[in-house]
């Protein structure tokens, strides 16, 4: 929901840095993998009980890298594999942070964490399935900028998920209630995407 606003605010700066990195020989896929590595470092710190405030630093750095990989690609060469790698790494990161909080305190967080991961799974399936059918039908959109996949808007997108992870790091003891609420909103987003898919791809679609 907020990704469009954040893109307009951040893209000019990211594009400048991305151009500079591309000029120095960096590849978008390298930045993508670096972003995942930083995210997994953050998850590992959280899982073993280290300070959530310290874990927040590589978490935020990983999301900066996630924004920069697209800027580097636009400044050099956008590839289908790059888009694929970006999505895969994003989904690994999105699963790793909730898992880290479950491992940090399984007694308090296991059930809420399982629900959250299920909601993430459903939301991701609705997003990727829509992208597959959109590609099959030749649909295109740049509502979220130039992307390798068709991006559908939703109540919860990347910006909201990052904000949620930041909130978990600030209030780790509130993981369970926050996870239940965010997971429920993920389900709402999934249902809205299913409704959109029925409208676009259903038997009465124009």
Residue, then its C-alpha position, 0 to 999 in steps of 0.5 A: x500500500x505504501x510502496x508507491x509513496x516510498x518509491x517516489x521518495x527513495x528512487x532518486x537517491x537509490x538510482x544515483x548510488x546504483x549508477x555509481x555502483x554499476x560504473x564501478x563494476x558491481x552487478x545487481x545480483x551481487x547486491x541482491x545476495x549481499x542483501x540476503x546475507x545481511x538479512x540472514x545475519x540479522x535473523x541469526x542474531x535474533x535467533x540466538x538472543x542477541x540485542x534486537x537493536x543491534x540486529x536491526x542494523x543489518x536488517x535495515x542494511x539488507x533492505x537498503x541493498x534490496x532497493x539498490x539491486x534494482x537501481x544497479x540493474x536499471x543502470x546496467x542490465x535488467x535480466x529475468x534471472x535477476x528478477x527471479x533471484x530478487x524475489x527468491x531472496x526476498x521470500x527467504x528473508x521474509x520467512x527468516x525473521x519470523x522464524x528467528x523470533x520463534x527460535x528466540x522464544x518458542x514457548x511464547x512465539x511458536x503458534x503466532x509465528x506458525x500462523x504468520x508464516x502460513x499467512x506469508x505463504x498464502x500471500x506470496x502464493x497469491x502474488x506469484x500466481x497472479x504474476x505468472x498468469x499476467x505474464x502468460x497473458x502479456x499484461x504489463x504494469x510499471x505501477x511499482x517501477x520497472x520490474x521483471x514480474x507483474x506486481x499487484x498492489x495490496x494492503x500489505x507490501x514490502x514497506x509495511x513488512x519492513x515496518x513490521x519487522x522494525x516494530x518486532x525489533x523494538x518490541x520483541x516481547x510483543x511478537x505474538x500479538x503483532x504477528x497475529x494482527x499482521x498475519x490477519x492483514x496478510x490474509x486480507x491482502x491474499x483474499x483481495x488478490x484472489x478477488x482481483x484475479x477472479x476479476x482479471x482472469x475469471x470466466x467473465x473477465x474482459 
